Amino acid sequence: MNGGRQRTIEQGAIQRGTIAREVTGQGAMERGVTDQAAIKRGVIEVDLTAIRENITNMSKGLPAGTGVYAVIKADGYGHGALPIGRALEDMECIRGFAVATAEEALILRQSGIVKPILIIGFCFSEDYRQLIEADIELTVFDEEGIIELNRCAKASNRIVRVHIKVDTGMNRLGIKPDDDGLRMVKAVLDAPNLCLFGVFTHFARADESDKGFTMEQRERFSDFTDRIETKLHYPIPVKHCANSAAIIELPEVGMDAVRAGIALYGIEPSGEVKTESMLRPALSFRSHIVFLKTVEAGTPVGYGGTFCAPRTTTIATIPIGYADGYPRSLSNVGHVLLRGRKDPSKVRLGM
């Protein structure tokens, strides 16, 4: 939801069932519920059972022994990272959780999440000590970060688990799978207070129907991890490369672990990825009708009069708009479910 204040769910709150974020005049308020939430202007409901089922269904096609990192960055793609983490932590297939920032990792750990938490993005060095104390796994990909992280770990008298990100075609963060990259891996292995626990890459085009580039990335990654294990004589504990699209359409590339992101929430990675009823959307945005009006044929409705009644028509007003996070891009093209019937939203969306 946009803006506003959030009341965090207290320790020991609901583990499964539904999480509701109520739309109020002050923004979004979050609370745990076990049945239908009392609706004022509107409420977002997140079905945690659906998320668990999505994980289970995606896991069925993976190679035996392949674990899942549940990606709950960006507050669980807006669904609520903490309640989702609590709901998934007892699942055997869940190896751990992946987030993007230090703040996200620390909130989860400080709120009682026990399983491994991996930051798959960049971390600022000023956060290292707190992350080390919280037993967070970090991603490294440059010499400066390796040196500073090792120094902080030594000062804390701790051994830090790290993952190295390999750039096989995304061309963002990561070492290259070449001799320079191999030297960077050796630098991690030579750092006495770092433990190389994982090596991973990220697919750039796995959500396209043509998987050629994805398989090229997979081959580059596999060749590089083979070099690490043969030339540096280090068996990598966890190799992971598959994102949501690859889990669904290329489960055989799973390796030791996969990272389930957008599909975790029941959303197809793209229109080119066919889930075949594998996923169930977890989020519902519920409101109610506050006013009905009948207009005659030819009557314009809403900003710009973008809808003109073709006949005598009943217009229903719902007290939700783009200020509540309902995308204005759905103006004139969106739909609502009214008692299970799909009805069009034909006007330009207001606040």
Number of C-alpha atoms within 10 A of each C-alpha: 20 12 11 13 13 15 10 14 16 11 11 10 13 18 18 21 16 24 27 28 25 24 25 16 10 10 17 23 19 19 18 21 17 11 10 9 19 11 15 13 18 22 26 23 23 26 21 25 18 21 24 19 18 23 24 18 16 20 22 10 16 22 15 11 11 20 22 27 22 28 29 27 20 14 16 22 14 13 23 20 21 23 26 24 23 21 18 22 19 10 13 10 18 21 20 22 27 25 23 18 19 21 13 20 25 17 13 21 18 10 14 13 18 15 16 18 25 25 25 23 16 15 18 9 13 11 14 21 17 14 22 20 13 14 20 21 22 25 24 28 21 18 14 10 17 19 15 14 25 21 18 21 21 16 11 14 12 17 17 23 19 22 26 24 24 27 22 24 20 14 12 10 18 22 22 20 20 14 11 11 20 18 15 20 23 15 16 23 15 12 17 15 21 23 17 24 17 20 23 23 25 25 22 15 18 27 22 17 13 11 15 12 15 22 16 14 23 20 14 20 25 19 13 21 21 16 17 21 12 11 10 14 10 15 13 16 10 17 22 24 24 28 27 25 25 25 23 27 17 18 21 13 20 25 19 21 26 29 25 26 21 19 26 27 28 21 17 21 20 13 10 13 17 15 18 7 9 16 22 21 16 21 21 12 17 18 17 16 13 10 10 11 9 11 17 13 12 13 14 16 16 13 11 9 12 14 17 17 19 12 11 12 15 11 16 13 11 14 15 21 13 16 14 21 16 17 12 15 11 15 17 15 11 16 14 14 10 11 7 7 9 10 12 13 17 19 20 19 19 14 11
